[in-house]
Amino acid sequence: RQIKFSMMSKVLFTCAAAAVVVGAVPGRISPKATTSAATSGAVGTSFRMPASHRRVLSGLNTKTAYDQLANANSGVINRGKRQHLSTLKTTTRGVQPVSSTMAQDASIGQPSMSLLSRLKAFRRNNRDVLSEFLGTFTLMFLGTAVNCVAAMGQTNLVGVAIGWMFSIAMAVYVAGGVGGAHLNPSVTFAFALLKGFPWKMVIPYTIAQFLGAFAGSGLAYLDHKSGLDAMDAANGVIKATSGVGATAGIFATYPASHVGVLHAFGDEVLTTAALLMCVFAVSDNKNIAPKGNLGPVIIGGLVALLILGFGGITGVAMNPARDLAPRIMTFLAGWGSEVFTAGNNYWWIPIVAPMIGAPLGGAVYNAFIDPPKENEQQQVAAE
């Protein structure tokens, strides 16, 4: 009896261990059923104890029988678990989870994001930077077109000043409501340093301004190319940078022949500082800033005034993007490397000097004209 009971206990405990490992849910286990269950994510749904074993177990106290079986056969469960895990690894190799499979099935037949949708998303996330590009493009396209007309003898310095006045006004109207219409890396730098403009946006704005200036001046050149070529032919030159018939100065600025490097540098610092001091005043709502939408016209008039007063010295660039981008354009368009060497290697001055003059002008305004806050105004009125 002891021998038979021992053998029977091993059989019963093996069945019980399998039931525990697999899940002990009614059914009949088979390799095919196990594979199907494993691939569907519901392993262990097909075990059924034979009837003879159930009859034997029904005559025993369940807890006592299982305690005896556990003591006599302590290694059976571990072996059963190892065998079952091995079976799972074999049957589920290469099978994807249900969620992944469903996601793939759902994506079948669905078109990927179109190019138009990607462009719309890019525009939505970069409206301020794109506005800087378009605003600077507008400024340079209209402004350099005026310079082309002036070079052909169809207008004078006053006409140039008025043309740039309205070029700036239109550019600010284009971009002012979205990105602030800096249109100038030195303005962006000064606003970041003194007015809380986010530093993380300085580089994106600067890149957009350079690209806009390059595109605007390039398009203006293409539109006036035939007239400029005819003028070169009449003067017997080809894309001259200096001397009689020079046309490089239509697009970038160059100092007058009597102006030295230090003078040119100081002039660009001074004019840019004056520009930013007045821009700070025009944009200061706590001062007597222009009402309505007159700000762009006022700023354009300021630039026209600076052109009339200082244009004969260096051309009043006051804007690194306005000068360097067209200079690179003229280099690529055939004017050659002289655009960088002319005027005692003047090319770097319109880049560095405005970056010094802009924060200097803003700091002067903040130091001398610091409009009182509302509570301070009330206190002064009470006194």
Secondary structure, DSSP 8 states (H G I E B T S, - for coil): -HHHHHHHHHHHHHHHHHHHHHT--SS---HHHHHHHHHHT---------HHHHHHHHTS-HHHHHHHHHHH-TTHHHHHHHHHHHHHHHHHTT---HHHHHHHHHHTT-----HHHHHHHHHHH-HHHHHHHHHHHHHHHHHHHHHHHHHTTS--HHHHHHHHHHHHHHHHHHHHHHH----SHHHHHHHHHHS---GGGHHHHHHHHHHHHHHHHHHHHHHHHHHHHHHHHHHT-SSBSSSTTB-GGGTS----TT--HHHHHHHHHHHHHHHHHHHHHHT-TTTT---TT-HHHHHHHHHHHHHHHHTTTT-----HHHHHHHHHHHIIIII-THHHHHHHHGGGHHHHHHHHHHHHHHHHHHHH-----HHHHHHHHH-
